[in-house]
Amino acid sequence: MTKRLVLLTMFLFALAACTPRVEVAVPDKPITVNLNVKIDHEIRVKVDKELDQLFEDNSGLF
């Protein structure tokens, strides 16, 4: 009986020692995000130029 109690105690201590632990901490330095973003407005310029040409060709449209 005593041997089982000792084994059970050892098992509980071993189980408690293996308990996973998760910590969430705030970083000391700010988080930096580098983004390379290219905004292309070529299509809008083409449409604007095409509309300008259309208005020049058909000056009496409006």
All heavy atoms as TSV, in Angstrom:
chain	resi	resn	atom	element	x	y	z
A	1	MET	N	N	0.833	-1.196	0.000
A	1	MET	CA	C	0.000	0.000	0.000
A	1	MET	C	C	0.865	1.243	0.000
A	1	MET	O	O	0.579	2.182	-0.714
A	1	MET	CB	C	-0.910	-0.056	1.237
A	1	MET	CG	C	-1.775	1.132	1.402
A	1	MET	SD	S	-3.137	1.015	0.239
A	1	MET	CE	C	-4.055	2.411	0.677
A	2	THR	N	N	1.917	1.233	0.802
A	2	THR	CA	C	2.810	2.375	0.890
A	2	THR	C	C	3.550	2.582	-0.414
A	2	THR	O	O	3.761	3.720	-0.856
A	2	THR	CB	C	3.818	2.161	2.038
A	2	THR	OG1	O	3.119	1.879	3.229
A	2	THR	CG2	C	4.681	3.379	2.233
A	3	LYS	N	N	3.900	1.488	-1.081
A	3	LYS	CA	C	4.608	1.581	-2.360
A	3	LYS	C	C	3.724	2.243	-3.416
A	3	LYS	O	O	4.181	3.070	-4.197
A	3	LYS	CB	C	5.028	0.173	-2.797
A	3	LYS	CG	C	5.928	0.147	-3.978
A	3	LYS	CD	C	6.398	-1.257	-4.266
A	3	LYS	CE	C	7.343	-1.266	-5.447
A	3	LYS	NZ	N	7.839	-2.616	-5.721
A	4	ARG	N	N	2.443	1.892	-3.407
A	4	ARG	CA	C	1.506	2.517	-4.355
A	4	ARG	C	C	1.358	4.010	-4.071
A	4	ARG	O	O	1.290	4.830	-4.979
A	4	ARG	CB	C	0.138	1.856	-4.265
A	4	ARG	CG	C	0.080	0.530	-4.927
A	4	ARG	CD	C	-1.327	0.021	-4.940
A	4	ARG	NE	N	-1.388	-1.211	-5.694
A	4	ARG	CZ	C	-2.493	-1.887	-5.889
A	4	ARG	NH1	N	-3.628	-1.467	-5.360
A	4	ARG	NH2	N	-2.486	-2.990	-6.587
A	5	LEU	N	N	1.302	4.349	-2.791
A	5	LEU	CA	C	1.168	5.751	-2.415
A	5	LEU	C	C	2.392	6.551	-2.861
A	5	LEU	O	O	2.269	7.659	-3.388
A	5	LEU	CB	C	0.973	5.877	-0.896
A	5	LEU	CG	C	0.695	7.289	-0.395
A	5	LEU	CD1	C	-0.577	7.856	-1.002
A	5	LEU	CD2	C	0.591	7.296	1.126
A	6	VAL	N	N	3.569	5.962	-2.699
A	6	VAL	CA	C	4.805	6.629	-3.134
A	6	VAL	C	C	4.812	6.768	-4.651
A	6	VAL	O	O	5.142	7.829	-5.191
A	6	VAL	CB	C	6.046	5.859	-2.640
A	6	VAL	CG1	C	7.311	6.397	-3.279
A	6	VAL	CG2	C	6.137	5.910	-1.132
A	7	LEU	N	N	4.423	5.714	-5.367
A	7	LEU	CA	C	4.377	5.775	-6.828
A	7	LEU	C	C	3.346	6.792	-7.298
A	7	LEU	O	O	3.592	7.564	-8.243
A	7	LEU	CB	C	4.070	4.392	-7.403
A	7	LEU	CG	C	5.200	3.395	-7.352
A	7	LEU	CD1	C	4.722	2.025	-7.846
A	7	LEU	CD2	C	6.361	3.857	-8.203
A	8	LEU	N	N	2.198	6.825	-6.635
A	8	LEU	CA	C	1.164	7.792	-7.003
A	8	LEU	C	C	1.647	9.220	-6.756
A	8	LEU	O	O	1.463	10.116	-7.598
A	8	LEU	CB	C	-0.124	7.522	-6.220
A	8	LEU	CG	C	-1.280	8.470	-6.528
A	8	LEU	CD1	C	-1.709	8.350	-7.992
A	8	LEU	CD2	C	-2.448	8.214	-5.609
A	9	THR	N	N	2.323	9.439	-5.640
A	9	THR	CA	C	2.862	10.756	-5.330
A	9	THR	C	C	3.916	11.166	-6.364
A	9	THR	O	O	3.919	12.300	-6.845
A	9	THR	CB	C	3.468	10.762	-3.922
A	9	THR	OG1	O	2.481	10.342	-2.988
A	9	THR	CG2	C	3.950	12.149	-3.547
A	10	MET	N	N	4.795	10.236	-6.701
A	10	MET	CA	C	5.822	10.527	-7.710
A	10	MET	C	C	5.173	10.822	-9.058
A	10	MET	O	O	5.599	11.729	-9.782
A	10	MET	CB	C	6.803	9.360	-7.814
A	10	MET	CG	C	7.711	9.221	-6.619
A	10	MET	SD	S	8.789	7.784	-6.681
A	10	MET	CE	C	9.716	8.118	-8.153
A	11	PHE	N	N	4.126	10.062	-9.400
A	11	PHE	CA	C	3.432	10.301	-10.660
A	11	PHE	C	C	2.792	11.682	-10.671
A	11	PHE	O	O	2.863	12.408	-11.686
A	11	PHE	CB	C	2.376	9.206	-10.887
A	11	PHE	CG	C	1.548	9.437	-12.106
A	11	PHE	CD1	C	2.079	9.208	-13.374
A	11	PHE	CD2	C	0.237	9.881	-12.001
A	11	PHE	CE1	C	1.325	9.432	-14.513
A	11	PHE	CE2	C	-0.528	10.104	-13.127
A	11	PHE	CZ	C	0.016	9.876	-14.381
A	12	LEU	N	N	2.171	12.077	-9.569
A	12	LEU	CA	C	1.538	13.393	-9.508
A	12	LEU	C	C	2.567	14.514	-9.605
A	12	LEU	O	O	2.338	15.517	-10.268
A	12	LEU	CB	C	0.708	13.522	-8.234
A	12	LEU	CG	C	-0.555	12.672	-8.196
A	12	LEU	CD1	C	-1.243	12.803	-6.843
A	12	LEU	CD2	C	-1.504	13.047	-9.316
A	13	PHE	N	N	3.709	14.351	-8.948
A	13	PHE	CA	C	4.765	15.351	-9.054
A	13	PHE	C	C	5.293	15.425	-10.494
A	13	PHE	O	O	5.524	16.515	-11.037
A	13	PHE	CB	C	5.914	15.066	-8.085
A	13	PHE	CG	C	5.642	15.535	-6.693
A	13	PHE	CD1	C	5.668	14.645	-5.629
A	13	PHE	CD2	C	5.357	16.868	-6.429
A	13	PHE	CE1	C	5.428	15.065	-4.339
A	13	PHE	CE2	C	5.111	17.304	-5.142
A	13	PHE	CZ	C	5.138	16.394	-4.083
A	14	ALA	N	N	5.463	14.289	-11.110
A	14	ALA	CA	C	5.952	14.274	-12.498
A	14	ALA	C	C	4.920	14.907	-13.423
A	14	ALA	O	O	5.257	15.657	-14.347
A	14	ALA	CB	C	6.262	12.850	-12.929
A	15	LEU	N	N	3.653	14.628	-13.177
A	15	LEU	CA	C	2.589	15.196	-13.997
A	15	LEU	C	C	2.520	16.713	-13.812
A	15	LEU	O	O	2.343	17.464	-14.776
A	15	LEU	CB	C	1.249	14.546	-13.641
A	15	LEU	CG	C	0.065	14.944	-14.503
A	15	LEU	CD1	C	0.297	14.504	-15.944
A	15	LEU	CD2	C	-1.210	14.312	-13.964
A	16	ALA	N	N	2.676	17.173	-12.586
A	16	ALA	CA	C	2.644	18.614	-12.325
A	16	ALA	C	C	3.845	19.310	-12.947
A	16	ALA	O	O	3.751	20.454	-13.390
A	16	ALA	CB	C	2.604	18.876	-10.828
A	17	ALA	N	N	4.955	18.643	-13.029
A	17	ALA	CA	C	6.157	19.238	-13.617
A	17	ALA	C	C	6.030	19.370	-15.124
A	17	ALA	O	O	6.664	20.231	-15.734
A	17	ALA	CB	C	7.383	18.417	-13.269
A	18	CYS	N	N	5.212	18.550	-15.752
A	18	CYS	CA	C	5.066	18.563	-17.205
A	18	CYS	C	C	3.859	19.368	-17.664
A	18	CYS	O	O	3.464	19.271	-18.810
A	18	CYS	CB	C	4.950	17.133	-17.728
A	18	CYS	SG	S	6.432	16.161	-17.463
A	19	THR	N	N	3.278	20.161	-16.825
A	19	THR	CA	C	2.116	20.953	-17.201
A	19	THR	C	C	2.552	22.039	-18.181
A	19	THR	O	O	3.487	22.789	-17.904
A	19	THR	CB	C	1.489	21.603	-15.961
A	19	THR	OG1	O	1.144	20.585	-15.034
A	19	THR	CG2	C	0.261	22.402	-16.329
A	20	PRO	N	N	1.925	22.107	-19.349
A	20	PRO	CA	C	2.317	23.136	-20.309
A	20	PRO	C	C	1.965	24.527	-19.798
A	20	PRO	O	O	0.984	24.716	-19.083
A	20	PRO	CB	C	1.511	22.790	-21.559
A	20	PRO	CG	C	0.409	21.943	-21.089
A	20	PRO	CD	C	0.857	21.265	-19.849
A	21	ARG	N	N	2.792	25.484	-20.174
A	21	ARG	CA	C	2.600	26.859	-19.722
A	21	ARG	C	C	2.702	27.777	-20.924
A	21	ARG	O	O	3.648	27.707	-21.701
A	21	ARG	CB	C	3.679	27.210	-18.710
A	21	ARG	CG	C	3.532	28.584	-18.147
A	21	ARG	CD	C	4.583	28.806	-17.103
A	21	ARG	NE	N	4.549	30.186	-16.648
A	21	ARG	CZ	C	5.430	30.710	-15.862
A	21	ARG	NH1	N	6.430	29.979	-15.426
A	21	ARG	NH2	N	5.347	31.948	-15.498
A	22	VAL	N	N	1.712	28.642	-21.081
A	22	VAL	CA	C	1.677	29.577	-22.193
A	22	VAL	C	C	1.704	30.986	-21.615
A	22	VAL	O	O	0.914	31.311	-20.729
A	22	VAL	CB	C	0.410	29.376	-23.052
A	22	VAL	CG1	C	0.349	30.409	-24.151
A	22	VAL	CG2	C	0.367	27.973	-23.612
A	23	GLU	N	N	2.616	31.798	-22.120
A	23	GLU	CA	C	2.698	33.186	-21.666
A	23	GLU	C	C	2.519	34.116	-22.856
A	23	GLU	O	O	3.014	33.854	-23.938
A	23	GLU	CB	C	4.070	33.464	-21.052
A	23	GLU	CG	C	4.280	32.793	-19.730
A	23	GLU	CD	C	5.600	33.189	-19.094
A	23	GLU	OE1	O	6.156	34.240	-19.491
A	23	GLU	OE2	O	6.068	32.456	-18.234
A	24	VAL	N	N	1.808	35.192	-22.615
A	24	VAL	CA	C	1.635	36.230	-23.624
A	24	VAL	C	C	2.265	37.498	-23.064
A	24	VAL	O	O	1.905	37.938	-21.980
A	24	VAL	CB	C	0.143	36.461	-23.939
A	24	VAL	CG1	C	-0.019	37.579	-24.953
A	24	VAL	CG2	C	-0.485	35.181	-24.446
A	25	ALA	N	N	3.208	38.033	-23.814
A	25	ALA	CA	C	3.908	39.223	-23.341
A	25	ALA	C	C	3.911	40.287	-24.430
A	25	ALA	O	O	3.927	39.988	-25.620
A	25	ALA	CB	C	5.337	38.865	-22.971
A	26	VAL	N	N	3.893	41.520	-24.008
A	26	VAL	CA	C	3.949	42.648	-24.939
A	26	VAL	C	C	5.409	42.859	-25.332
A	26	VAL	O	O	6.293	42.862	-24.478
A	26	VAL	CB	C	3.386	43.914	-24.269
A	26	VAL	CG1	C	3.473	45.095	-25.198
A	26	VAL	CG2	C	1.964	43.684	-23.805
A	27	PRO	N	N	5.698	43.023	-26.638
A	27	PRO	CA	C	7.090	43.228	-27.043
A	27	PRO	C	C	7.599	44.588	-26.579
A	27	PRO	O	O	6.831	45.540	-26.433
A	27	PRO	CB	C	7.043	43.141	-28.567
A	27	PRO	CG	C	5.643	43.432	-28.931
A	27	PRO	CD	C	4.798	42.979	-27.781
A	28	ASP	N	N	8.895	44.665	-26.353
A	28	ASP	CA	C	9.515	45.921	-25.912
A	28	ASP	C	C	9.559	46.945	-27.036
A	28	ASP	O	O	9.385	48.131	-26.820
A	28	ASP	CB	C	10.939	45.659	-25.419
A	28	ASP	CG	C	10.944	44.783	-24.183
A	28	ASP	OD1	O	9.912	44.740	-23.479
A	28	ASP	OD2	O	11.979	44.144	-23.911
A	29	LYS	N	N	9.838	46.458	-28.251
A	29	LYS	CA	C	9.961	47.356	-29.403
A	29	LYS	C	C	8.653	47.382	-30.183
A	29	LYS	O	O	7.898	46.412	-30.177
A	29	LYS	CB	C	11.077	46.859	-30.322
A	29	LYS	CG	C	12.433	46.842	-29.661
A	29	LYS	CD	C	13.475	46.274	-30.573
A	29	LYS	CE	C	14.815	46.196	-29.864
A	29	LYS	NZ	N	15.825	45.547	-30.689
A	30	PRO	N	N	8.362	48.478	-30.845
A	30	PRO	CA	C	7.126	48.512	-31.648
A	30	PRO	C	C	7.229	47.558	-32.840
A	30	PRO	O	O	8.314	47.262	-33.336
A	30	PRO	CB	C	7.047	49.966	-32.121
A	30	PRO	CG	C	8.412	50.498	-31.993
A	30	PRO	CD	C	9.082	49.745	-30.896
A	31	ILE	N	N	6.102	47.108	-33.267
A	31	ILE	CA	C	6.051	46.197	-34.404
A	31	ILE	C	C	6.145	47.027	-35.679
A	31	ILE	O	O	5.413	47.992	-35.865
A	31	ILE	CB	C	4.742	45.385	-34.392
A	31	ILE	CG1	C	4.686	44.531	-33.131
A	31	ILE	CG2	C	4.628	44.523	-35.643
A	31	ILE	CD1	C	3.340	43.853	-32.923
A	32	THR	N	N	7.071	46.645	-36.546
A	32	THR	CA	C	7.278	47.364	-37.804
A	32	THR	C	C	6.806	46.496	-38.953
A	32	THR	O	O	7.187	45.340	-39.061
A	32	THR	CB	C	8.768	47.701	-37.991
A	32	THR	OG1	O	9.201	48.452	-36.867
A	32	THR	CG2	C	8.985	48.495	-39.260
A	33	VAL	N	N	5.965	47.077	-39.785
A	33	VAL	CA	C	5.467	46.366	-40.959
A	33	VAL	C	C	5.928	47.150	-42.179
A	33	VAL	O	O	5.598	48.324	-42.331
A	33	VAL	CB	C	3.932	46.255	-40.939
A	33	VAL	CG1	C	3.436	45.579	-42.193
A	33	VAL	CG2	C	3.463	45.526	-39.695
A	34	ASN	N	N	6.702	46.507	-43.022
A	34	ASN	CA	C	7.164	47.140	-44.257
A	34	ASN	C	C	6.320	46.622	-45.410
A	34	ASN	O	O	6.248	45.419	-45.646
A	34	ASN	CB	C	8.639	46.814	-44.520
A	34	ASN	CG	C	9.529	47.479	-43.508
A	34	ASN	OD1	O	9.258	48.593	-43.080
A	34	ASN	ND2	N	10.582	46.797	-43.100
A	35	LEU	N	N	5.688	47.536	-46.100
A	35	LEU	CA	C	4.865	47.154	-47.237
A	35	LEU	C	C	5.390	47.849	-48.485
A	35	LEU	O	O	5.697	49.039	-48.457
A	35	LEU	CB	C	3.419	47.590	-47.029
A	35	LEU	CG	C	2.668	46.942	-45.888
A	35	LEU	CD1	C	1.294	47.582	-45.760
A	35	LEU	CD2	C	2.511	45.466	-46.130
A	36	ASN	N	N	5.519	47.105	-49.516
A	36	ASN	CA	C	5.847	47.680	-50.814
A	36	ASN	C	C	4.564	47.677	-51.640
A	36	ASN	O	O	4.108	46.648	-52.095
A	36	ASN	CB	C	6.929	46.866	-51.524
A	36	ASN	CG	C	8.256	46.988	-50.837
A	36	ASN	OD1	O	8.573	48.037	-50.290
A	36	ASN	ND2	N	9.030	45.920	-50.832
A	37	VAL	N	N	3.990	48.848	-51.765
A	37	VAL	CA	C	2.713	48.973	-52.454
A	37	VAL	C	C	2.906	49.873	-53.660
A	37	VAL	O	O	3.446	50.968	-53.558
A	37	VAL	CB	C	1.648	49.573	-51.514
A	37	VAL	CG1	C	0.340	49.749	-52.259
A	37	VAL	CG2	C	1.468	48.707	-50.289
A	38	LYS	N	N	2.497	49.377	-54.768
A	38	LYS	CA	C	2.558	50.176	-55.986
A	38	LYS	C	C	1.126	50.443	-56.437
A	38	LYS	O	O	0.351	49.533	-56.691
A	38	LYS	CB	C	3.306	49.421	-57.087
A	38	LYS	CG	C	3.389	50.197	-58.372
A	38	LYS	CD	C	4.121	49.407	-59.438
A	38	LYS	CE	C	4.156	50.188	-60.735
A	38	LYS	NZ	N	4.803	49.409	-61.800
A	39	ILE	N	N	0.796	51.713	-56.486
A	39	ILE	CA	C	-0.542	52.099	-56.919
A	39	ILE	C	C	-0.422	52.609	-58.340
A	39	ILE	O	O	0.286	53.579	-58.599
A	39	ILE	CB	C	-1.123	53.173	-55.992
A	39	ILE	CG1	C	-1.227	52.619	-54.575
A	39	ILE	CG2	C	-2.476	53.637	-56.507
A	39	ILE	CD1	C	-1.643	53.626	-53.540
A	40	ASP	N	N	-1.083	51.937	-59.218
A	40	ASP	CA	C	-1.002	52.286	-60.633
A	40	ASP	C	C	-2.333	52.865	-61.076
A	40	ASP	O	O	-3.376	52.255	-60.904
A	40	ASP	CB	C	-0.678	51.022	-61.428
A	40	ASP	CG	C	-0.270	51.331	-62.840
A	40	ASP	OD1	O	-0.104	52.514	-63.179
A	40	ASP	OD2	O	-0.109	50.380	-63.610
A	41	HIS	N	N	-2.289	54.052	-61.616
A	41	HIS	CA	C	-3.506	54.698	-62.072
A	41	HIS	C	C	-3.449	54.932	-63.581
A	41	HIS	O	O	-4.095	55.810	-64.106
A	41	HIS	CB	C	-3.743	56.001	-61.309
A	41	HIS	CG	C	-2.636	56.982	-61.455
A	41	HIS	ND1	N	-1.525	56.935	-60.686
A	41	HIS	CD2	C	-2.464	58.023	-62.283
A	41	HIS	CE1	C	-0.714	57.919	-61.044
A	41	HIS	NE2	N	-1.267	58.595	-62.023
A	42	GLU	N	N	-2.717	54.111	-64.247
A	42	GLU	CA	C	-2.558	54.264	-65.688
A	42	GLU	C	C	-3.889	54.091	-66.406
A	42	GLU	O	O	-4.190	54.813	-67.347
A	42	GLU	CB	C	-1.555	53.238	-66.207
A	42	GLU	CG	C	-1.288	53.353	-67.685
A	42	GLU	CD	C	-0.278	52.302	-68.133
A	42	GLU	OE1	O	0.313	51.643	-67.276
A	42	GLU	OE2	O	-0.123	52.155	-69.346
A	43	ILE	N	N	-4.708	53.180	-65.966
A	43	ILE	CA	C	-5.987	52.913	-66.620
A	43	ILE	C	C	-6.888	54.139	-66.542
A	43	ILE	O	O	-7.490	54.545	-67.522
A	43	ILE	CB	C	-6.668	51.689	-65.966
A	43	ILE	CG1	C	-5.840	50.438	-66.226
A	43	ILE	CG2	C	-8.084	51.523	-66.510
A	43	ILE	CD1	C	-6.311	49.222	-65.478
A	44	ARG	N	N	-6.944	54.786	-65.428
A	44	ARG	CA	C	-7.787	55.972	-65.279
A	44	ARG	C	C	-7.285	57.095	-66.181
A	44	ARG	O	O	-8.071	57.798	-66.800
A	44	ARG	CB	C	-7.779	56.420	-63.828
A	44	ARG	CG	C	-8.659	57.596	-63.606
A	44	ARG	CD	C	-8.734	57.944	-62.169
A	44	ARG	NE	N	-9.550	59.126	-62.011
A	44	ARG	CZ	C	-9.794	59.694	-60.881
A	44	ARG	NH1	N	-9.296	59.162	-59.799
A	44	ARG	NH2	N	-10.530	60.759	-60.816
A	45	VAL	N	N	-5.988	57.261	-66.269
A	45	VAL	CA	C	-5.434	58.294	-67.129
A	45	VAL	C	C	-5.771	57.996	-68.577
A	45	VAL	O	O	-6.152	58.897	-69.331
A	45	VAL	CB	C	-3.910	58.403	-66.919
A	45	VAL	CG1	C	-3.296	59.315	-67.949
A	45	VAL	CG2	C	-3.610	58.885	-65.511
A	46	LYS	N	N	-5.684	56.742	-68.962
A	46	LYS	CA	C	-6.032	56.382	-70.336
A	46	LYS	C	C	-7.486	56.686	-70.616
A	46	LYS	O	O	-7.824	57.225	-71.668
A	46	LYS	CB	C	-5.759	54.889	-70.581
A	46	LYS	CG	C	-4.315	54.557	-70.794
A	46	LYS	CD	C	-4.170	53.083	-71.132
A	46	LYS	CE	C	-2.728	52.744	-71.415
A	46	LYS	NZ	N	-2.563	51.309	-71.711
A	47	VAL	N	N	-8.366	56.358	-69.680
A	47	VAL	CA	C	-9.785	56.621	-69.870
A	47	VAL	C	C	-10.018	58.116	-69.951
A	47	VAL	O	O	-10.773	58.598	-70.809
A	47	VAL	CB	C	-10.616	55.981	-68.733
A	47	VAL	CG1	C	-12.062	56.459	-68.784
A	47	VAL	CG2	C	-10.561	54.471	-68.836
A	48	ASP	N	N	-9.353	58.883	-69.073
A	48	ASP	CA	C	-9.511	60.341	-69.123
A	48	ASP	C	C	-9.046	60.887	-70.463
A	48	ASP	O	O	-9.707	61.742	-71.053
A	48	ASP	CB	C	-8.730	60.998	-67.989
A	48	ASP	CG	C	-9.392	60.805	-66.638
A	48	ASP	OD1	O	-10.588	60.433	-66.614
A	48	ASP	OD2	O	-8.715	61.032	-65.619
A	49	LYS	N	N	-7.906	60.391	-70.956
A	49	LYS	CA	C	-7.408	60.860	-72.256
A	49	LYS	C	C	-8.342	60.444	-73.381
A	49	LYS	O	O	-8.588	61.219	-74.311
A	49	LYS	CB	C	-5.999	60.319	-72.505
A	49	LYS	CG	C	-4.962	61.012	-71.644
A	49	LYS	CD	C	-3.580	60.500	-71.947
A	49	LYS	CE	C	-2.544	61.211	-71.074
A	49	LYS	NZ	N	-1.202	60.703	-71.309
A	50	GLU	N	N	-8.868	59.234	-73.293
A	50	GLU	CA	C	-9.810	58.795	-74.316
A	50	GLU	C	C	-11.088	59.633	-74.292
A	50	GLU	O	O	-11.640	59.977	-75.340
A	50	GLU	CB	C	-10.151	57.316	-74.119
A	50	GLU	CG	C	-9.023	56.378	-74.491
A	50	GLU	CD	C	-9.351	54.923	-74.202
A	50	GLU	OE1	O	-10.491	54.634	-73.774
A	50	GLU	OE2	O	-8.460	54.093	-74.393
A	51	LEU	N	N	-11.547	59.984	-73.092
A	51	LEU	CA	C	-12.734	60.841	-73.001
A	51	LEU	C	C	-12.437	62.236	-73.525
A	51	LEU	O	O	-13.281	62.835	-74.203
A	51	LEU	CB	C	-13.227	60.908	-71.550
A	51	LEU	CG	C	-13.934	59.657	-71.048
A	51	LEU	CD1	C	-14.265	59.788	-69.570
A	51	LEU	CD2	C	-15.194	59.392	-71.839
A	52	ASP	N	N	-11.258	62.758	-73.216
A	52	ASP	CA	C	-10.892	64.068	-73.752
A	52	ASP	C	C	-10.885	64.036	-75.282
A	52	ASP	O	O	-11.390	64.954	-75.928
A	52	ASP	CB	C	-9.521	64.489	-73.224
A	52	ASP	CG	C	-9.560	64.922	-71.772
A	52	ASP	OD1	O	-10.664	65.240	-71.274
A	52	ASP	OD2	O	-8.486	64.947	-71.139
A	53	GLN	N	N	-10.312	62.979	-75.857
A	53	GLN	CA	C	-10.271	62.844	-77.310
A	53	GLN	C	C	-11.684	62.726	-77.876
A	53	GLN	O	O	-12.008	63.328	-78.900
A	53	GLN	CB	C	-9.433	61.611	-77.691
A	53	GLN	CG	C	-9.219	61.457	-79.174
A	53	GLN	CD	C	-8.358	62.584	-79.738
A	53	GLN	OE1	O	-7.448	63.082	-79.076
A	53	GLN	NE2	N	-8.660	62.984	-80.965
A	54	LEU	N	N	-12.536	61.962	-77.185
A	54	LEU	CA	C	-13.922	61.809	-77.631
A	54	LEU	C	C	-14.660	63.140	-77.591
A	54	LEU	O	O	-15.397	63.491	-78.522
A	54	LEU	CB	C	-14.646	60.780	-76.749
A	54	LEU	CG	C	-16.102	60.487	-77.097
A	54	LEU	CD1	C	-16.186	59.785	-78.461
A	54	LEU	CD2	C	-16.737	59.630	-76.036
A	55	PHE	N	N	-14.442	63.933	-76.550
A	55	PHE	CA	C	-15.093	65.236	-76.449
A	55	PHE	C	C	-14.558	66.195	-77.503
A	55	PHE	O	O	-15.305	67.020	-78.023
A	55	PHE	CB	C	-14.916	65.826	-75.052
A	55	PHE	CG	C	-15.714	65.101	-73.989
A	55	PHE	CD1	C	-15.213	64.975	-72.711
A	55	PHE	CD2	C	-16.945	64.549	-74.270
A	55	PHE	CE1	C	-15.935	64.326	-71.733
A	55	PHE	CE2	C	-17.670	63.886	-73.291
A	55	PHE	CZ	C	-17.166	63.759	-72.022
A	56	GLU	N	N	-13.263	66.078	-77.831
A	56	GLU	CA	C	-12.703	66.944	-78.867
A	56	GLU	C	C	-13.257	66.573	-80.242
A	56	GLU	O	O	-13.555	67.445	-81.056
A	56	GLU	CB	C	-11.178	66.852	-78.875
A	56	GLU	CG	C	-10.525	67.566	-77.707
A	56	GLU	CD	C	-9.016	67.408	-77.731
A	56	GLU	OE1	O	-8.461	66.916	-78.746
A	56	GLU	OE2	O	-8.381	67.750	-76.719
A	57	ASP	N	N	-13.365	65.253	-80.482
A	57	ASP	CA	C	-13.879	64.805	-81.776
A	57	ASP	C	C	-15.354	65.143	-81.939
A	57	ASP	O	O	-15.805	65.495	-83.026
A	57	ASP	CB	C	-13.679	63.289	-81.929
A	57	ASP	CG	C	-12.222	62.912	-82.045
A	57	ASP	OD1	O	-11.388	63.817	-82.306
A	57	ASP	OD2	O	-11.898	61.719	-81.867
A	58	ASN	N	N	-16.108	65.000	-80.869
A	58	ASN	CA	C	-17.544	65.282	-80.923
A	58	ASN	C	C	-17.843	66.463	-80.015
A	58	ASN	O	O	-18.433	66.319	-78.951
A	58	ASN	CB	C	-18.344	64.045	-80.473
A	58	ASN	CG	C	-18.085	62.855	-81.373
A	58	ASN	OD1	O	-17.940	63.010	-82.567
A	58	ASN	ND2	N	-18.016	61.668	-80.787
A	59	SER	N	N	-17.470	67.634	-80.432
A	59	SER	CA	C	-17.631	68.813	-79.576
A	59	SER	C	C	-19.095	69.137	-79.321
A	59	SER	O	O	-19.434	69.736	-78.323
A	59	SER	CB	C	-16.902	70.007	-80.177
A	59	SER	OG	O	-17.436	70.296	-81.444
A	60	GLY	N	N	-19.978	68.738	-80.174
A	60	GLY	CA	C	-21.393	69.019	-79.980
A	60	GLY	C	C	-22.129	67.900	-79.270
A	60	GLY	O	O	-23.351	67.839	-79.295
A	61	LEU	N	N	-21.409	67.035	-78.624
A	61	LEU	CA	C	-22.033	65.884	-77.945
A	61	LEU	C	C	-22.941	66.339	-76.811
A	61	LEU	O	O	-24.040	65.835	-76.639
A	61	LEU	CB	C	-20.952	64.934	-77.425
A	61	LEU	CG	C	-21.415	63.593	-76.890
A	61	LEU	CD1	C	-22.128	62.805	-77.997
A	61	LEU	CD2	C	-20.245	62.798	-76.361
A	62	PHE	N	N	-22.495	67.295	-76.010
A	62	PHE	CA	C	-23.333	67.784	-74.894
A	62	PHE	C	C	-23.821	69.164	-75.183
A	62	PHE	O	O	-23.295	70.139	-75.280
A	62	PHE	CB	C	-22.550	67.751	-73.570
A	62	PHE	CG	C	-22.327	66.348	-73.090
A	62	PHE	CD1	C	-21.090	65.748	-73.202
A	62	PHE	CD2	C	-23.368	65.623	-72.533
A	62	PHE	CE1	C	-20.881	64.467	-72.750
A	62	PHE	CE2	C	-23.149	64.337	-72.082
A	62	PHE	CZ	C	-21.907	63.751	-72.195
